[in-house]
């Protein structure tokens, strides 16, 4: 796990590393765990379920992919953070399943800043409208903890930086307007193996790194 130690040394104070372990075998996760890593990101419920059964109980599992509402019930008992809440419908389902197991599940709102039709998430206008409507305040088993986004898949550094900057500016806007009295709303999850330095420059508090660690 030489790569892991190099990445950890490179991560700035105040930024959490989520090791993206999707598609990698349990043994690779076990090695990273032995090297001190505890937060791991998965994007497929079935794969996550299988890994969880054979790995240490104190791993913090982060769900970082597109989550279908009908799959929430499988991860509700243990998931540490759901990164990509992209609809109020999904938020309602997380509330329902969290209530069933007596948990409060931390969630991030996924913001669509990339110029790609394949990306999920709220546009800034959609997210603001949902928050302004206020129904989320009645959800007592969901805790909104911040914003998540993915930049465009491009080598254009200026574009990536601008998209992260847009996300950070939006976070500051909704923090002031809707979450000024909510200390938990503090997370900004953006940045992956190829762009996490830019992400940290633009206010990330959490970076999701996979290939730079495991490949």
Secondary structure, 3 states (H helix, E strand, C coil): CHHHHHHHHHCCCCCEEEEECCCCCHHHHHHHHHCCCCEEEECCHHHHHHHHHHCCCCCEEEECCCCCHHHHHHHCCCCCEEEEECCHHHHHHHHHHHHHCCCCEEEEEEECCCCCCCCCCECHHHHHHHHHHCHHHHCCCEEEEEEEECCCCCCCHHHHHHHHHHHHHHHHHHHHHHCCCCCCCCEEECCCCCCHHHHHHCCCCEEEECHHHHC
